[in-house]
Amino acid sequence: MRMRRTAVAVAMAAAVTVPAVTTGVAAYAKPGSSPAAVQAAAAKKAPAKPAPVKKAPAKPAPVKKAPVKVAFAATGTVTGVDAAKGTVTIAAKAGTKDVKGKTVTVAVPSSVRVILNGKKVALSALGAGHKITVSGTRVDAAYTAAKVQATGTKTAKPAPSPSVTPTTPAPTASPTTPAPTEEPAPAEEPAPAEEPAPVEEPAPIEAPQG
């Protein structure tokens, strides 16, 4: 019995609800509209739910890797020293793979001891020609020394040859046209010598009269 009463109550409620909805739609529709127009009006009245906007997931910021320090060692010959910058350039003949057979520039901090022939010296005491062994760390392409030992002597720099200043040749005098030589005046013919006056013969001496 209870179940029948419940079913009857549900049927009565549905009968009341349907007329109410129909009444509301009919009130919205124009008078004389067909049932299809009423349903279309009901569809327009119901607001459409906006589609949910999907947010693109934010890309994580790239994580920068911390620089990695790698140990290195180089043995070779000093090719140059820059005491102001605190660097030494080495032609490495042996050492770790990253420097062997290459010419590398190594930073030498002021706190690092530099040993030359068993004595502590300043970096400026090193020079081209010294045999050197350096060990330290590398970060990317930057080498930093932790230990520096060198032996030998510097390569003597050849004395610069005196530069010869090219002399400008003196301008050659253009040949001058010789002045015409004067023809010698004809020599005067000598005057004819005067003939000597005839010598008068002496008068004959008269013989004395006896």
C-alpha positions as CSV (number, residue, x, y, z in Angstrom):
1,M,0.0,0.0,0.0
2,R,2.8,2.4,0.8
3,M,4.4,1.8,-2.5
4,R,1.2,2.6,-4.4
5,R,0.8,5.8,-2.5
6,T,4.3,6.8,-3.3
7,A,3.9,6.1,-7.0
8,V,0.6,8.1,-7.1
9,A,2.4,11.0,-5.4
10,V,5.2,11.0,-7.9
11,A,2.8,10.9,-10.8
12,M,0.8,13.9,-9.4
13,A,4.0,15.9,-9.0
14,A,5.1,15.2,-12.6
15,A,1.7,16.2,-13.8
16,V,1.9,19.5,-12.0
17,T,5.5,20.2,-13.1
18,V,4.9,19.6,-16.9
19,P,2.1,22.1,-17.2
20,A,4.1,24.7,-15.3
21,V,7.0,24.3,-17.8
22,T,4.7,24.4,-20.7
23,T,3.0,27.4,-19.4
24,G,6.3,29.3,-19.0
25,V,7.4,28.4,-22.6
26,A,4.0,29.3,-23.9
27,A,4.2,32.7,-22.2
28,Y,7.5,33.4,-23.9
29,A,6.3,32.3,-27.3
30,K,4.1,34.6,-29.4
31,P,0.4,33.9,-29.5
32,G,-0.6,31.5,-32.3
33,S,2.8,29.9,-32.5
34,S,3.1,26.2,-33.4
35,P,4.4,23.7,-31.0
36,A,7.7,23.6,-32.9
37,A,8.1,27.4,-32.5
38,V,7.4,27.0,-28.8
39,Q,10.2,24.4,-28.5
40,A,12.5,26.6,-30.5
41,A,11.7,29.6,-28.2
42,A,12.4,27.4,-25.2
43,A,15.8,26.4,-26.7
44,K,16.7,30.1,-27.3
45,K,15.7,31.0,-23.8
46,A,18.0,28.5,-22.2
47,P,21.5,30.1,-21.9
48,A,24.3,28.0,-23.5
49,K,27.1,27.1,-21.1
50,P,30.5,28.4,-22.3
51,A,33.0,25.7,-23.1
52,P,35.7,25.5,-20.5
53,V,39.0,27.2,-21.6
54,K,41.9,24.9,-21.3
55,K,45.1,26.6,-20.0
56,A,48.3,25.5,-21.7
57,P,50.7,24.1,-19.1
58,A,53.5,26.5,-18.3
59,K,56.9,25.4,-19.6
60,P,59.4,24.9,-16.8
61,A,62.3,27.4,-16.9
62,P,65.5,25.7,-18.2
63,V,67.8,24.7,-15.4
64,K,71.3,26.1,-15.8
65,K,74.0,23.6,-15.1
66,A,76.6,24.6,-12.7
67,P,80.1,24.8,-14.2
68,V,82.1,21.7,-13.7
69,K,85.7,21.9,-12.7
70,V,88.0,19.5,-14.4
71,A,91.6,18.8,-13.3
72,F,94.3,19.3,-15.9
73,A,98.1,19.1,-16.2
74,A,100.5,20.3,-18.8
75,T,104.2,19.9,-19.5
76,G,105.9,21.9,-22.2
77,T,107.7,25.1,-23.0
78,V,106.9,28.6,-22.1
79,T,106.1,30.7,-25.2
80,G,105.0,33.9,-23.5
81,V,104.3,35.5,-20.1
82,D,101.9,38.4,-19.3
83,A,102.8,39.5,-15.8
84,A,100.2,42.3,-15.8
85,K,97.3,39.9,-16.6
86,G,98.9,37.1,-14.6
87,T,99.0,34.5,-17.4
88,V,101.5,32.2,-18.9
89,T,101.3,30.6,-22.4
90,I,102.5,27.1,-22.8
91,A,103.2,24.9,-25.8
92,A,102.1,21.6,-24.1
93,K,103.9,18.5,-25.4
94,A,102.4,16.3,-22.7
95,G,99.6,16.3,-20.2
96,T,95.9,15.7,-20.1
97,K,94.0,15.1,-23.3
98,D,92.5,18.6,-23.3
99,V,95.9,20.3,-23.5
100,K,98.3,17.8,-25.0
101,G,99.7,19.0,-28.3
102,K,98.1,22.4,-27.9
103,T,99.1,25.9,-27.0
104,V,97.1,27.0,-23.9
105,T,97.1,30.2,-21.8
106,V,96.9,29.5,-18.1
107,A,95.9,32.0,-15.4
108,V,98.3,32.1,-12.5
109,P,96.7,33.6,-9.3
110,S,99.0,35.7,-7.1
111,S,98.5,33.2,-4.3
112,V,100.1,30.4,-6.4
113,R,103.8,29.7,-5.8
114,V,106.0,29.8,-8.9
115,I,109.2,27.7,-8.6
116,L,112.0,28.3,-11.0
117,N,115.1,26.1,-10.7
118,G,114.1,25.2,-7.1
119,K,113.6,28.8,-6.0
120,K,110.4,30.8,-5.5
121,V,110.1,33.6,-8.0
122,A,107.6,36.0,-9.4
123,L,105.7,35.1,-12.5
124,S,107.5,37.8,-14.4
125,A,110.8,35.8,-13.9
126,L,109.5,33.2,-16.4
127,G,110.1,33.7,-20.0
128,A,110.1,32.0,-23.4
129,G,112.3,29.0,-23.5
130,H,111.7,27.8,-19.9
131,K,110.6,24.2,-19.4
132,I,107.4,24.2,-17.4
133,T,105.0,21.9,-15.7
134,V,101.6,23.3,-14.6
135,S,98.7,21.6,-12.8
136,G,95.3,23.0,-11.9
137,T,91.6,23.1,-12.8
138,R,89.7,23.9,-16.0
139,V,86.2,25.4,-16.2
140,D,85.0,25.2,-19.8
141,A,88.0,26.8,-21.7
142,A,89.4,28.7,-18.7
143,Y,92.6,27.2,-17.2
144,T,93.7,28.2,-13.7
145,A,97.0,27.0,-12.2
146,A,97.4,25.6,-8.7
147,K,101.1,24.6,-9.1
148,V,103.8,26.0,-11.4
149,Q,107.4,24.6,-11.7
150,A,109.9,25.7,-14.3
151,T,113.5,25.0,-15.1
152,G,116.1,26.1,-17.6
153,T,116.9,29.6,-18.9
154,K,115.1,32.1,-21.1
155,T,115.8,32.0,-24.8
156,A,118.0,35.0,-25.6
157,K,116.3,37.4,-27.8
158,P,118.3,38.1,-31.0
159,A,119.6,41.6,-31.1
160,P,117.8,43.6,-33.6
161,S,119.9,44.3,-36.6
162,P,120.3,48.0,-37.3
163,S,117.9,49.1,-39.9
164,V,119.6,50.7,-42.9
165,T,117.9,53.8,-43.9
166,P,117.8,53.9,-47.7
167,T,119.6,56.9,-48.9
168,T,118.0,58.9,-51.7
169,P,120.4,59.0,-54.6
170,A,121.5,62.5,-55.5
171,P,119.9,63.8,-58.6
172,T,122.2,63.4,-61.5
173,A,123.0,66.6,-63.3
174,S,121.6,66.7,-66.7
175,P,124.3,67.0,-69.3
176,T,124.9,70.6,-70.3
177,T,125.5,71.6,-73.9
178,P,129.1,72.6,-74.2
179,A,129.7,76.2,-75.1
180,P,130.9,76.5,-78.6
181,T,134.7,77.0,-78.7
182,E,135.9,80.1,-80.3
183,E,138.0,79.4,-83.4
184,P,141.6,80.7,-83.0
185,A,142.3,84.0,-84.8
186,P,144.6,83.4,-87.8
187,A,148.2,84.1,-86.9
188,E,149.6,87.2,-88.4
189,E,152.3,86.6,-91.0
190,P,155.6,87.9,-89.9
191,A,156.7,91.1,-91.7
192,P,159.4,90.5,-94.2
193,A,162.9,91.1,-92.8
194,E,164.5,94.3,-94.1
195,E,167.4,93.6,-96.4
196,P,170.7,94.8,-94.9
197,A,172.1,98.0,-96.3
198,P,175.0,97.4,-98.7
199,V,178.4,97.8,-97.1
200,E,180.4,100.6,-98.6
201,E,183.7,99.4,-99.8
202,P,186.7,101.3,-98.4
203,A,188.4,103.9,-100.6
204,P,191.8,102.8,-102.0
205,I,194.7,104.1,-100.1
206,E,196.9,106.4,-102.2
207,A,200.5,105.5,-102.4
208,P,202.8,108.3,-101.1
209,Q,204.8,110.2,-103.6
210,G,208.5,109.9,-103.5
